[in-house]
C-alpha cells in the first residue's frame, strides 16, 4: 500500500535527517516551538492558514533543507488577504488626532517653560547692596 505522506510527516522526516530537534529550530529562527509542533503534527488547516503560519513553514523548510514549493505541491491554500497589512496614508492618521488637546498641551508646555525660565533668572539676579560710604556723622551739617 503506497500512502501519500502528509506535510507534517515530511517535515518530521527531513528534520530527523538533519539531527536537529524542534527546540533547536525554534531557537535558531525565533519561531514559537508550539507553532512548529502544530505544523509537524498536521494540526494546521492549510485551507484556513494565515500569513504567519506560511512564514513559519517557509523558515522551517529552509532550516531543514526542504523546498517549500515542493512540500505544498497539491495542497489547496487559502488565498491570503493582505488588505489589513497594507500601507495606510498619513491623512488617515492625522484625522484621528485631537487637535484641541495638542494645542492645549503645547500652550501649557510653552507657558510653563517661560515661567521656569523667569523664576530661575529671577533667583539668580539679586539686588545690589547699597554702597556704604565711609562718611561719619560729623561730616554732615544739620
Secondary structure, 3 states (H helix, E strand, C coil): CCCCCCHHHHHHHHHHHHCCCHHHHHHHHCCCHHHHHHHHCCCCCCCCCCHHHHHHHHHHHHHHCCCHHHHCCCCCCCCCCCHHHCCCCHHHHHHCCCHHHHHHHHHHHHHHHHHHHHHHHHHHCCCCCCCCCCCCHHHCCC
